[in-house]
């Protein structure tokens, strides 16, 4: 008789791990309420510790230095996640986070703020690189998409925190509150088990079995079969030494990295970081009367709409949600671009349609949050074999934050209408990529996804017969191909238990 388990600890691990993402959301949203305070033309403004207004170029650097830090931190994070473990490396990130906040909070010159923001970016790379790996490895297939989409949900809590608290408290109180979020994560996550995948990869079988039993809410005997499958999968995957050269020598690895990096880069070209980093400035440019309240509305809508994806992602699939998200986001940023064109380049009186910026950004946030917000991070936790996952994840995180840096740094150098028209065009390109190039990962094990990448889509899959992938996996001698052509015309095969 099959032992009935519990998924409670899987949800708890995903929730406590994502407390760090709440803190990261606060870091990213910090610029929206604080930059206007630092730009006040008042040498004795109580919330401007610099005692002078910052320039537009300094605004751009403050906003973009976090993504720049993440770019460099992504590769270190991958190594630490592989060497120290998923849990320990994420807990260690608390300390550079606190250092960064202390520098930002006590700064009396712009260089110290730059340094603090860059260090926060270095630290921020850890949860964005390692947490998707951790959740992908501890989750059952049936809820992996749901738990993976927690990242987008929890980051909205952080943005809403910054939008709703930052405008109404002092500079000092705000950074102390933001820093305390990292402490809350540390206390909660330290009681969670390590990833069984990581423990097995280090030869710690007894600890891995105990961790898996805890995650599944079963006895050791109840997880024996899953342990055997996991052990076989890891042993086969680690036959290929996962050096950087080996990562790029295996065709299926290259395909997974290219597809996932493009997917995550397209997330940035939706314009989301520009909107969330500079939301108050956007409303101010549009002539909105109460920019702080408008920003809070955006944060609240983002949080509520992000609840939708965890509920439907493992029922609807990744691709359909991404396409719907692209259509809605593209239409709304296109309308916003038209509004700014009318306001800045024609004689049209936009005060008669002053509601357009808030209305379009509300719909934009809803559309983005049901697809492009959470799903790229979910997919990153699904696409890679265990041996290459840390390095491959680092590459993908580097890609997304590279474009985040470029867009947040240089958006202030173009007129709003040009920027939003550009984002609308990118949304159209996203649809083409998702429909014709990206594979569906709904309901597939990590090994099945690898097999699909190595063989490509079957005819049966094209007509919607999802079960065919399982039949082909269970084919000749009950073996599964998890790695494609290695360059010598060979294939790696794994016995499926």
Buried (B, 14 or more C-beta within 10 A) or exposed (E): EEEEBEBEBBBBBBBBBBBBBBBBBBBBBBBBBBBBBBBBEEEEBEBBBBEBBBEEEBBBBBBBBBBBBBBBBBBBBBBBBBEBBBBBBBBBBBEBBBBBBBBBBEBEEBEBBBBBBBBBBBBBBBBBBBBBBBBBBBBBBEBBBBBBBBBBBBBBBBBBBBBBBBBEBEBEEBBBBBBBBBBBBBEBBEEBBBBBBBBBBEEBEEBBBBBBBBBBBBEEEBBBEBBEBBBBBBEBBBEBEBEEEBBBBBBBBBBBBEBBBBBBBBBBBBBBBBBBBBBBBBBBBBEBEEBBBBBBBBBBBBBBBBEBBBEBBBEBBBBBBBBBBBBBBBBBBBBBBBBBBBBEEEEEEBEEEBEBBBBBBBBBBBBBBBBBBBBBBBBBBBBBBBBBBBBBBBBBBBBBBBBBBBBBBEBBEEBBBEBBBBBBBBBEEBBEBBEEEBBBBBBBBBBBBBBBBBBEEBEBBEEEEEEBBEEBBEEEEEBBBBBBEBEEEEBBBBEBE
